Amino acid sequence: MTLSALEDLGYWCCDNIPVDLVPQLVQEHLSARPTTPLAIGLDVLAYLWSGKSADSLRKKIGTQNTHWLFLSCEVSVLLKRYQETRRPHPMRKVAGLDDLKKAIESNVQLLEDLLGVSDVELDSSLLSARQLRRVLEEKYGTESNARSLVIKILSFGFKHGAPRPLDLLFDVRFLRNPHYIPELKPKTGKTKEIQDFVFADESFRHVEDFFKVVQNLIPLYRNEGKSYLNIGIGCTGGKHRSVASAERLHAALKKTSGVDYVLDHRDIDL
């Protein structure tokens, strides 16, 4: 979970490689990706490979330009997590400990001296996966590597089938339909003529109310840790009203910082 959160922040991540290979990995990384931060996850197995000493572990890895994060957790919580995931504890393999509680306690005791040489201890006992991700983002995220929310705005025609999956869907078939006006029928919602026609409809204010709801929801989705938000706007054929509305929503939202947008008109050419 921790490495996944750091990877989303732009870190190049590697999990639990032999400690003796870490210096070589660091040098190769600095040579190939000098501007990309590196995060390495090490557990009790790496500690045992290093010679069962916090000093020897830090000496093998090096201390220059490194930051040591120690993730701790209460034994009772770890016991519950292992029982829920049904994964065997690594101490079962290296020490023959079949009792899960004893394996976890042995793990904790072995790593106690690492706490003293770590830069930061993060107790995850009371943190959900979402809360842990948020703590890591606040501590290790910057404006340049902050994880952005990607919003896809999709226009479509109901007669061609509603797209799936969608997080939010808005039906604009209550608006006046340019399809029945001969000079407007060949045009699409990307043209000024269609947009002027659609936006002039008194009922379009309800569409703008929907836009305001979306804008208010964006920070809530981001705080929840959502990475993708799919918004569908549909009309009958997917060529006029939904396209114009999607273009208007995109223009309204694209000024929001920390959000990336994808605009797609699925049925505009049908």
C-alpha positions as CSV (number, residue, x, y, z in Angstrom):
1,M,0.0,0.0,0.0
2,T,2.8,2.4,0.9
3,L,4.8,1.8,-2.2
4,S,1.6,2.1,-4.3
5,A,0.9,5.5,-2.8
6,L,4.5,6.6,-3.4
7,E,4.4,5.3,-7.0
8,D,1.3,7.4,-7.6
9,L,3.3,10.4,-6.4
10,G,5.9,9.7,-9.1
11,Y,8.4,7.6,-7.2
12,W,10.1,4.8,-8.9
13,C,9.5,1.9,-6.5
14,C,11.1,-1.4,-5.8
15,D,10.0,-3.9,-3.2
16,N,12.2,-6.1,-1.0
17,I,15.3,-6.7,-3.1
18,P,18.4,-8.3,-1.4
19,V,20.1,-5.5,0.6
20,D,23.5,-6.2,-1.1
21,L,21.9,-5.1,-4.4
22,V,20.5,-1.8,-3.1
23,P,23.7,0.3,-3.7
24,Q,23.9,-0.9,-7.3
25,L,20.2,-0.2,-7.8
26,V,20.6,3.3,-6.4
27,Q,23.5,4.0,-8.7
28,E,21.7,2.7,-11.8
29,H,18.7,4.7,-10.9
30,L,20.6,7.9,-10.4
31,S,22.2,7.4,-13.8
32,A,19.0,6.5,-15.6
33,R,16.5,8.7,-13.7
34,P,18.3,11.5,-11.9
35,T,15.2,13.6,-11.4
36,T,12.9,10.8,-10.3
37,P,12.8,9.9,-6.5
38,L,13.4,6.3,-5.6
39,A,11.5,4.3,-2.9
40,I,12.6,0.9,-1.7
41,G,10.5,-1.3,0.5
42,L,12.3,-3.6,2.9
43,D,10.7,-6.0,5.4
44,V,12.0,-8.5,7.9
45,L,13.5,-10.7,5.3
46,A,15.8,-7.9,4.1
47,Y,16.7,-7.2,7.6
48,L,17.7,-10.8,8.2
49,W,19.7,-10.8,4.9
50,S,21.6,-7.8,6.1
51,G,23.0,-9.5,9.2
52,K,20.4,-8.7,11.9
53,S,21.8,-5.3,12.7
54,A,20.3,-1.9,12.1
55,D,23.7,-0.4,11.7
56,S,24.8,-3.0,9.2
57,L,21.6,-2.4,7.2
58,R,22.2,1.3,7.1
59,K,25.9,0.8,6.3
60,K,25.1,-1.5,3.4
61,I,22.5,0.8,1.9
62,G,24.2,4.1,2.8
63,T,22.8,7.2,4.5
64,Q,23.6,9.9,2.0
65,N,20.4,11.5,0.5
66,T,18.3,8.8,2.1
67,H,15.2,9.1,4.2
68,W,14.1,6.1,6.4
69,L,10.4,5.6,7.0
70,F,9.5,3.0,9.7
71,L,6.0,1.7,9.4
72,S,4.8,0.3,12.7
73,C,1.5,-1.3,13.7
74,E,0.0,-2.9,16.8
75,V,0.3,-6.7,16.9
76,S,-3.5,-7.2,17.3
77,V,-4.1,-5.1,14.2
78,L,-1.4,-7.0,12.2
79,L,-3.0,-10.3,13.3
80,K,-6.4,-9.2,12.0
81,R,-4.9,-8.0,8.7
82,Y,-3.1,-11.3,8.1
83,Q,-6.2,-13.2,8.9
84,E,-8.3,-11.1,6.5
85,T,-5.8,-11.4,3.6
86,R,-4.9,-15.1,4.5
87,R,-1.3,-14.5,3.5
88,P,1.4,-16.5,5.3
89,H,3.8,-14.5,7.4
90,P,7.4,-14.4,6.1
91,M,8.7,-15.6,9.6
92,R,6.9,-18.9,8.9
93,K,9.5,-19.6,6.2
94,V,12.6,-18.3,7.8
95,A,12.0,-19.3,11.4
96,G,9.5,-22.1,11.1
97,L,6.9,-20.2,13.1
98,D,3.5,-21.7,12.2
99,D,1.7,-19.7,14.9
100,L,0.7,-16.4,13.3
101,K,0.7,-14.4,16.5
102,K,4.2,-15.7,17.5
103,A,5.5,-15.0,14.0
104,I,4.2,-11.3,14.1
105,E,5.7,-10.8,17.6
106,S,9.0,-12.2,16.5
107,N,8.9,-9.9,13.5
108,V,8.3,-6.9,15.7
109,Q,11.1,-7.8,18.1
110,L,13.6,-8.2,15.3
111,L,12.9,-4.8,13.8
112,E,12.8,-2.8,17.1
113,D,16.3,-1.5,16.7
114,L,15.5,-0.1,13.3
115,L,13.1,2.3,14.9
116,G,16.0,4.0,16.6
117,V,17.8,4.8,13.3
118,S,14.8,5.7,11.3
119,D,14.0,9.3,10.4
120,V,10.2,8.9,10.8
121,E,7.9,6.4,12.4
122,L,4.4,6.1,11.0
123,D,2.0,4.1,13.1
124,S,-0.6,2.6,10.8
125,S,-2.7,0.9,13.4
126,L,-5.6,3.2,13.3
127,L,-5.3,4.2,9.6
128,S,-7.4,2.9,6.8
129,A,-5.8,2.4,3.4
130,R,-7.3,5.7,2.3
131,Q,-6.0,7.6,5.4
132,L,-2.6,6.1,5.1
133,R,-2.4,7.2,1.4
134,R,-3.4,10.7,2.5
135,V,-0.7,10.9,5.2
136,L,1.9,9.8,2.7
137,E,0.7,12.3,0.1
138,E,0.9,15.1,2.7
139,K,4.4,14.1,3.8
140,Y,6.0,13.1,0.5
141,G,3.9,14.8,-2.1
142,T,4.8,18.2,-3.8
143,E,2.9,20.4,-6.2
144,S,4.9,18.8,-9.0
145,N,4.2,15.2,-8.1
146,A,0.8,15.4,-6.5
147,R,-1.5,12.7,-7.7
148,S,-4.2,14.3,-9.9
149,L,-7.8,13.3,-10.4
150,V,-8.5,12.3,-14.1
151,I,-12.0,13.3,-15.2
152,K,-13.4,11.9,-18.4
153,I,-16.3,13.8,-19.9
154,L,-18.1,11.6,-22.4
155,S,-21.0,12.7,-24.7
156,F,-23.1,10.0,-26.2
157,G,-26.5,9.1,-27.7
158,F,-28.9,7.0,-25.8
159,K,-30.1,5.3,-29.0
160,H,-26.6,3.9,-29.4
161,G,-26.6,2.6,-25.9
162,A,-25.5,4.1,-22.6
163,P,-21.7,3.8,-21.9
164,R,-20.5,1.8,-18.9
165,P,-19.0,2.3,-16.4
166,L,-20.0,5.9,-15.4
167,D,-19.8,7.6,-12.0
168,L,-22.2,10.4,-13.0
169,L,-24.7,10.5,-15.8
170,F,-26.8,13.5,-16.9
171,D,-29.6,13.2,-19.5
172,V,-30.1,16.4,-21.6
173,R,-32.9,15.2,-23.8
174,F,-35.2,17.7,-22.2
175,L,-33.4,20.5,-24.2
176,R,-34.7,21.7,-27.6
177,N,-33.4,19.4,-30.3
178,P,-31.5,21.0,-33.2
179,H,-32.0,17.8,-35.2
180,Y,-35.4,19.0,-36.4
181,I,-34.1,22.3,-37.8
182,P,-32.9,21.6,-41.3
183,E,-30.0,24.1,-41.3
184,L,-28.7,22.9,-37.9
185,K,-29.2,19.1,-38.4
186,P,-25.9,18.5,-40.3
187,K,-23.8,20.4,-37.7
188,T,-22.5,19.1,-34.4
189,G,-22.4,20.4,-30.9
190,K,-18.8,21.6,-31.4
191,T,-20.0,24.4,-33.7
192,K,-21.0,27.8,-32.6
193,E,-24.4,27.6,-34.3
194,I,-25.4,24.5,-32.3
195,Q,-23.9,25.8,-29.0
196,D,-25.8,29.1,-29.4
197,F,-29.0,27.2,-30.0
198,V,-28.6,24.8,-27.1
199,F,-27.3,27.4,-24.6
200,A,-30.2,29.8,-25.4
201,D,-32.7,27.2,-24.2
202,E,-34.2,28.5,-21.0
203,S,-34.0,24.9,-19.6
204,F,-30.2,24.9,-20.0
205,R,-29.9,26.5,-16.6
206,H,-30.7,23.0,-15.2
207,V,-27.6,21.7,-17.0
208,E,-25.5,24.4,-15.5
209,D,-26.9,23.4,-12.0
210,F,-25.5,20.0,-12.7
211,F,-22.1,21.5,-13.6
212,K,-22.1,23.3,-10.2
213,V,-22.8,20.0,-8.4
214,V,-19.9,18.4,-10.3
215,Q,-17.6,21.3,-9.3
216,N,-18.6,20.9,-5.6
217,L,-18.0,17.1,-5.8
218,I,-14.5,17.2,-7.2
219,P,-12.7,18.1,-4.0
220,L,-14.7,15.4,-2.2
221,Y,-13.7,12.8,-4.7
222,R,-10.1,13.8,-4.4
223,N,-10.1,13.7,-0.7
224,E,-11.6,10.2,-0.9
225,G,-8.5,9.2,-3.0
226,K,-10.4,8.6,-6.2
227,S,-8.1,8.6,-9.3
228,Y,-10.7,8.5,-12.1
229,L,-14.1,10.1,-12.5
230,N,-16.2,9.3,-15.5
231,I,-19.0,11.7,-16.4
232,G,-21.5,10.9,-19.1
233,I,-23.8,13.4,-20.8
234,G,-26.4,11.9,-23.1
235,C,-29.0,13.1,-25.6
236,T,-30.9,11.1,-28.3
237,G,-28.3,10.8,-31.0
238,G,-25.1,12.0,-29.3
239,K,-24.4,14.7,-31.9
240,H,-25.9,18.0,-30.8
241,R,-27.1,18.6,-27.3
242,S,-24.9,16.3,-25.4
243,V,-21.8,17.4,-27.3
244,A,-22.5,21.1,-26.7
245,S,-23.1,20.4,-23.0
246,A,-19.9,18.3,-22.7
247,E,-17.9,21.1,-24.3
248,R,-19.4,23.6,-21.9
249,L,-18.7,21.4,-18.9
250,H,-15.1,20.9,-20.0
251,A,-14.6,24.6,-20.4
252,A,-16.0,25.2,-16.9
253,L,-13.9,22.6,-15.2
254,K,-10.6,22.7,-16.9
255,K,-9.5,25.7,-14.8
256,T,-9.5,23.5,-11.7
257,S,-6.0,22.8,-10.5
258,G,-4.8,19.3,-9.7
259,V,-7.3,17.8,-12.2
260,D,-6.7,16.3,-15.7
261,Y,-9.5,16.1,-18.2
262,V,-10.3,13.9,-21.1
263,L,-13.1,15.0,-23.4
264,D,-14.6,12.4,-25.8
265,H,-17.6,12.6,-28.1
266,R,-18.4,8.9,-28.7
267,D,-21.2,9.2,-31.2
268,I,-20.6,12.6,-32.9
269,D,-19.9,11.0,-36.3
270,L,-22.7,8.4,-36.3
